[in-house]
Amino acid sequence: SSNFGPSSRAIWGAPLTTAMEAHSGVVGELEADCHELRSMLDAAKRPNVRKELQRVLDMLAAERARAAREVGSSSGVSTISPADASVEAASQPAAKRHAPSGTASKPPPPVEVVHKPVPVDIKPMGPWTEITTFALDLGGYDKPLVSVDLRLKGVEALPSENVTCDFTESSLDLKVIGLDGLNYRFLKTNLDKDIVPAESSVKVKKNHVIITLQKVKGQYGYDSWTDLCAKGKRRPTNNEKSKDANPQDSIMGMMKDLYEDGDDNMKKIIGEAMYKAQRGEKYEPDSQDLKPSPSLGSMDDI
């Protein structure tokens, strides 16, 4: 028979009870830590913060599970509580642990990528190199075209959009971009006569740019050009004159043109003739008035 009574069994069991209470206290502390970490994980938004909290939570959950097993082995009775049974679940992602049964967790909202506009450096065109030499074909009397030939070596190698020409009724503006690192321009305003912009054109050939100007056709045919640009005030073209105009007015207009382009002697003769014509008088120029202007010199000087 045993010599130890109930009092002796109580004494021997005291250390065991004290150890179990100590282990239970550790398990409770770890459970409290895990609970607080879960609250923090639920509130966290940043991916890196959530990852770090999950790592610490998994570590404490594993430690709590070990402590719970030690308590159970010391007492011979399983002390796994519902919290202990969720140790494995604690190691799962928080989104899966807290997702309602039968529903899939929502993916995080996509991060909107903001595309910043790329700055484009737009440089102004120019500086321009003026084209000053060219060949000119005025077309002669009653010819429909005026041709301007500009020589530019290698111009045919440029893209077609690098050679442009803008036309108006009284001007042309040729631009050649990027020829040997230079930008060329041929700008002519106050053309001798009006042109038809829609029927005028520019064409690139080997080492040449050809500008073709379409003359305006008037009542009596195409105007006769004296130069590419007018030296003074531009004269009205034939199409600006009425078909029913008084012939006398046409003669007077022609005399005005001669007066504007003539030398001093010619202006004197025409001025007197127009003055007397308006008064109904006949004008007979003096023989001295018909002599060539001294500025033109004589044949002996040639």
Secondary structure, DSSP 4 states (H G I P E B T S, - for coil): --S--HHHHHHHHHHHHHHHHHHHHHHHHHHHHHHHHHHHHHH--SHHHHHHHHHHHHHHHHHHHHHHHHHHHHHTS----HHHHTHHHHTS-HHHHSSPTT-PPPPPPPPPPP-PPPP---PPP-PEEEP---EEE---TT-SEEEEEEE-TTGGGS-GGGEEEEEETTEEEEEEEEETTEEEEEEE-SBSS-B-GGG-EEEEETTEEEEEEEBPEETTEEPPPSSSB-SSSPPPPGGGS-TT--HHHHHHHHHHHHHHHS-HHHHHHHHHHHHHHHTT------TTTTSPPGGG--GGG-
